[in-house]
Amino acid sequence: MSNTNQTNEKFEIDTIKLNRMMMRILRIERNNILTNTLSDTQMIDLIRQIIIEEAKKCY
Amino acid sequence: MLLKSIEFNDFRPFKGKQRINFECSDDKNVIVILGNNTHGKSTIILSFLWCFYGESKFERPLDILNQTVEEHMKPGDRKTASVKVELEHEGIDYIISRYQSFAMTYNGTLSPNESVMKMTYTDENGETKPCGSTKKELFDAMNAIIPKDLMPYFFFEGEKDNNISTKSIGKAVRSLLGLDTLSKARTHLRGDTQKVSTKSVMGVFESLQNETDNIKASAEYQKKVDAENKLKLVSDRKEEIETQIENYEKKIDEINEILRNNAPTRELQKRRDSIDKDLKEERRELDNAIARYIKNFNNNSIALFSVPLFGKVKSMLSQMDLDDKSGIKGIEGPAIKELLRRGECLCGTELKEGTIAYRTIEKYINILPPVNISTSIREMFDLMSQLEKNCVDYINSFRNDYRDIQYCINKINDLEREEASLLFELSKANIINADQYEDDLRIYKKRLSDLRDEKDNCISDITTLNNTIDTATNNYNMYKSKSEKNKENQLYYEYAEAIYNWVNDSYNKKEVTLRTRLNNIVTELFNNIYSGKREVEIDSNYNIWVKVNGKPLALTGGLKIIQYFSFVGGLVKLAGEVMNERNGETEIYGEEYPLVLDAAFSHADENHVETISKELSTVTNQLVFAVMKKDWNYVEDGIKDKICRVYNLNKVNEKEIIIEEV
């Protein structure tokens, strides 16, 4: 994973935000594998929320 | 995953509550369960499978309830057999229990209910929470801790044919090594299909992007711009019209002012025109009167000049002897002769010579001219009388004609004098062409009316265009808002895709790395146990192959056992190693796993028993041996200093075994 910002045609991906998203997503994935509290649909919704929340955050 | 305990309750030979504690330390990691054949070693190993997955691989698989308990049941009694396992996985404590209740029927048979599983974990706050409620949820939760496909590897039953499965256990092994987290994340982010799954995170973000909203926003914007441009043109035109209307209104006012100011002169002009018309009429009348006068003179003036002579004529004729003889006026003698020649009178009477009628008519020849002139003289008198009368009439008509002529002349003179006076007045006034002004006024008023109509149309168009602009603006804002949302979703999609790419890349790299490491560990273990050198290969499905010169060997007996323990030992060792190598929160690989072995050495010779037990004690933090007392001596030599606890299975009778810690 590069530490520099990745830029595509339209959007700039913020690496800090991306890393935070990845950490949170993997943590909840691991946690759910262990506890199995959320269904796949709920997990997909939760991951979407994480991406939206982190993308909107200002650091 | 490390086992903490297993507890039986009226389960098969274990009557009442009986428990084995598996907790041990790093340096003493071996638990020993001693028991001879039929003392329940296999029951203990297989009870894990029953507890975790509900599978009964026991001899007499339906005999779950302890037989002694069953024998004491009366009709209508209910009893429950259960196994409860406590374990720790990823730092979380779990309790997995399976219960099966039985009812004694009135005909003396035991009626089993379906077994029920419960699985709970203790969260960071110390609260106990369920790992699911449905069978599938519980299965998934359990499978995440120890995959069902790998159960036989960790809970080894040596007296059975423990061939290493040839089916793919790749998924289970990947799960064991912690790759399932990445795999699950990959599935949730993108789906496992070739195309992005519509139900995945990326799929949902993709579906929320609607390109048509951008197109619609552009179209509405264009509508707005077009309407604004048109509005400008119409507004400009309206302003022009208003200016023109103003100008025409001014002109009309000016003309009206001119015409108002010119009204007296116009009256003079009108009077002059009227006089001119009257003059023409009077002159025509004068001409007619003169014509009548001349005509009358030509026709009737003879009487005027003759009458003065009639006195002398009458005097002379009156002196003549005029025998009237009753002549017929207007008829002369030749006319009588003609009647006689024809033989018929004018009245129709036949005139024949010698008849009275003939003679009566014949005598008029002598009293009519030319034989007699008295008739002519009488006619002369009549003529003169007539002329005298005509003379009087002529004088009267002559007088009238003359009067008419005079009247016309006087009238003409009066009109000409008045005209001369008007011309004099008009010569002093500022004469304008009022008719031209009137024409202009009509043209201007028509134009003004047209302009006002056009202005009304413009106002109507402006209202319509403003409505169009408002609607287009609202629509544009609506679609633009959606379009902005699209951009947001596109950004989220980009993030999801970036995460997926990283996860996928990490998964693929890690999977290859771990498989290579597993291959190396298994090879080392195999050769250590075997005391020789063999090629060992683990393929992409995690099947193990022992080869010589690149060709797979068909393994039998002891080599199969060595292969088996090498693979299982390698797997457990690698899982433990990668767990200890975790670095940071995203490192979620590996886990500690126990090895629970029943009669592991039944197919191994004495030398290999020692090496296998020694090697296995080094690869796992929890090694549970269920062995016969006769084998224990060989095992003990290799792992003596690592033994934590020893349990003895004491067979009370064929139906009851007691677990005792030694």
Interface residues (C-beta under 8 A of the other chain):
Chain A: M1 Q6 N8 K10 F11 I13 K17 L18 M21 M22 M23 I25 L26 R27 E29 R30 N32 I33 L34 T35 N36 T37 S39 D40 T41 M43 I44 I47 R48 I51 I52 E54 A55
Chain B: H89 E90 I92 Y121 K129 C131 G132 E137 L138 D140 A141 A144 I145 D180 T181 L182 K184 A185 T187 H188 L189 K199 S200 V201 V204 F205 K487 E488 Q490 L491 Y492 E494 Y495 A496 A498 I499 W502 V503 E585 T586 I588
